[in-house]
Amino acid sequence: MEFFWQGIITALFIALSTALVGLFLLIKRLAMLGAGLSHAAFGGIALAIVFDIEPLTFTLFYTVLCGLFIQLLVDKKSLPADTVIAIFYSLGVALAIIILGMTQNLGTNLFSYLFGSMLVAEKTDLFLSLSIFLLTLLFILINYRSLLLLSFNEEISKLRGIKVGLIKYTLIALASANVVLSIKAVGLVLSASFISIPAITSLMVSSSFLQSLLFSAGFSLFSLFSGLVLSLTFDLPPSGGVVASMVFLFLLAGFGRFIKRRFSKGF
């Protein structure tokens, strides 16, 4: 029972943290960074299994380095962000297949990383999720105005003396760490959902950026708990239930927006 409650609390911190950082990525048109880094993390998981290292901690540092390198390539080489993300997406999966195939361990201990193990969390997972959540929250609170301006116009941010490079790379590092945590919750296959779906849903129903942040966190928490209820009631995988709840909220918000526009224009 202890593992169950640790898993719930861990998932709660992950849901909040990813929802907050995901909104900034979405506005900067980096929504696919979550998918790219989650698959890049696959290579880190494979290395950790082969060398018998604690997978979550090792993959967290590995993925943060990948995220920073992606941003470095985008900044220094003027490469399109989606192209660089696609390269790391493919490289991570290829690296994992090669390493695990050579060691004859393909499939060993990977099921939980592919599809998540939300309800089984150790104290290390809880500590990491709490630490990343607090760091993310503190970073956003301290740099809220700078992040807001940076997300919409990087050039004006530079003119106003904002430390664009430091804030941008810190955001990417935190986003990378949050991607790894979301893998623990819903698995590598669905981890990008935690970053992108609550954020885009919040933008559809909010009238200010601060409201979007609050709605994003709220939608993420609602999806988490409603998905868990679905999972426990109908004996479904928790990760699938949570992401299905996120998609349901997105469709509901889209339908509500459509109805509102129709009424405002008149039938």
N, C-alpha and C positions, 0 to 999 in steps of 0.2 A: 504493500500500500504506500510505503514511503516513496518508492520509485514513481508511482502513479502521480502523487501530488508534486513531486519534484519536476516531473514532466510537464504538468499543467502550468506551474509557475514559470518554468523555463520557456515554454511556448508563449506565455503571456508577454514576457520581456522581449522575445523575438518579434512577436506581432507588433508591438508598439514601436520598437526600434526600426524595423524595416519599413513600416508605414511612414515614419517621419523622414527618413533619409530618401525613401523612394520618390517622394514628391519633388524634391530638388533635382533628382536624376531625370525625372519625367520632363520637367520644364526645360532642362538643358538638352533634351532630346537624346538621353542616354538610357532609355527604358530597356534596351536590349543588353545593356551591360550586365544585368542580373543573369540573363541566360548564358551570356558568354563566359562570365566568371564562374558560374556554377559548373559548367562543363570543363573549364580550365582546372577547377578544383578537383575534378575526377582524377587528373594526373597526380595531384598531391595526395589524394586518398590512396591511390595505388602505391606510391612511394612509401607512404607510412605503413601500409600493410606489409610490403616486402621487407622493410627494415625494422619491423616490429616496434614502431613508434606510436605514441598515442595519436590516433588519426585526427581528431577534431582540432587539437592545439596546433599540430604540424600543418594541417591543411589551412588553418586560419592564417598563419604567417606566410605560407606559400601563395595563397590567393591574394593577400594584400600586396605582395611583391608583384604578382601578375597584374593587378589593377593599376599599380603605380607605373609599371612599365608600359601598359597600354596608353595611359595618359601622357607619358613621356614621348612615345612615338607619335601620338596625335599632335602634341605641341611642337616638337623639334623637327619632325619630318613632314609636317603638314599633310599627314595621311588622313583620309576620312575615318571617323570614329567607328562607323559600322563595319568597314573593311577590316580594321585592326581587331575588333571584337570577334568577327567571323574567323579570323586566323587563329586566335587563341581558343575559341570555341572548338575548332577542329583539332588543334594541336593537343589540347587537354585530353580529349577522348582517345585520340591516336596513341598518345603516350601511355595512357592507362591500359589500353588493349595490348600494346607491345610488352609492357613490363609484366602485367599479370599473365599474359600468354606465355612468355619465356619462363616464368617461374611456376607454371602449371597451377596457378591459384586463381584463375579467372572464375569469378562468381563467389569465391570464398569471402564471407563477411561483407559482401557488397549490397545485399538486398536492402538492408536498413538505410544505406546511403542513397540508393536509387529511389526508394519510395518513402523514406522517413521512418522514424521511430519515436514519435512525439510523446507517447505515454511511458516511455522507458528512458529516463534521464538519470545520469549520475551527478554527484555533487560538483564534479568538474564542469559539466555542461551548465549547471545552474549558476556557478560562479562566473563562467565566461559570458553567459547571456546577460547577467546582471551588470557585469563590468562594461560590456559593449553598449548596453542600453544607457547606462549612466554617462558614458563618454559621449555617446551620440546626443543625448539630451543636453548635456553641458555645452557641447560644441555649438548646437543650434541656438541655445539661449544666449550665449556670449556673442555669437556672430550673426544673429538673426537678420539685422538690416543689411549687413555686408553680403550675406548669402542671397538675400532677396534681390539685391541689385545685380549681383554677379550672375544669378540664374537667368536674368532677362537681358542684361547688356554688359558684357565683359569689358568692353572698351571704356565705357563711362566709369566702371569700377576702378580701372587703372588711373583714369584722370582724377578721380577723387582720393587717390592715395591708398586705396584698399590693397592689402597684401594678397593679390589675386592668386599667385602661385601657391602660397602656403595654404590658403583656405581651400583652393581647388583640390590640391593633392591630399589634404586632410579629409575632405569630403569623400574622395575616391577610396582612401584607405578604410574609412568607416563603412562605406557602402560595400566594399569587398568583404570586410569582417561580417557584416550583416548577411551577406549572401551565404557565407559558410554556415552561419547559425540557422538560416532558413532551410538549408540542406538537412540539418538535424531534425527540423520540425516536419517538413513535408517531402523531403527527398530531393535529389539532384534534378529529377525530371520536372518537378513542379515548383522549384524554389523561386524562379523568376516571378511567379504569381504574387508572392508576398511583397515584392518590390513594386510591382507595376499596377495590379488591379485595384487595391484600395485607393491608391493615389489618383488614378484616372477617374474612378467613381466619385471621389471627393470633388474633383474639379468640375464635374458635371452638375453638382447641386449647390456649390458654395458661391458666395458673392465677394469673397476677399481671400487673400492668401492665408492669413491666419486661420480663417474658417476652414480652408482646405486642409491645413495641417491637423486641426482638431477632428474634422470629419474623417480624414484618412486613418487616424489612430482609432477612432470609434468604429469605423467599418471593419478594420482589421480585427479588433477585439470581438465584435459581434460575429464575424465570420468564424473566428476561432472557436468560440463557445457554441454557436449553432452547429458548426461542423462536428464538434465533439459529441453533442447531443445526438445528432444523426448517426454518428459512428457507434455510440453505445446502444442506441435504440434498435438499429437495424443491423448491427454487427458488420459494419463497413470499415474499411481502412480510414483512419482519422485524416490522413493527408488529403484523400479524395473528397471527403466530406467538407473539409475546411475550404478547399479551393472551389468546390461546387457552390458553396455559400457565397464566396466572393464573386463568382460569375453571376449568381442569381441577383445579388445586390446591384451589380453593374447593369444588368438587363433591366432591372426595376427602375434604376435611376434614368437609364436611357428612355424607357417607356414614359416615365413621368415628365421628362424634358420634352418629349415629342407631344404629349397631351397638352402641356403648358403652352407650347408654341402654337398648336392648333387653336386653342381657346383664345390666345392673344390676337391671332389673325382673324379669327371668326371662321365658322364652318361654311 
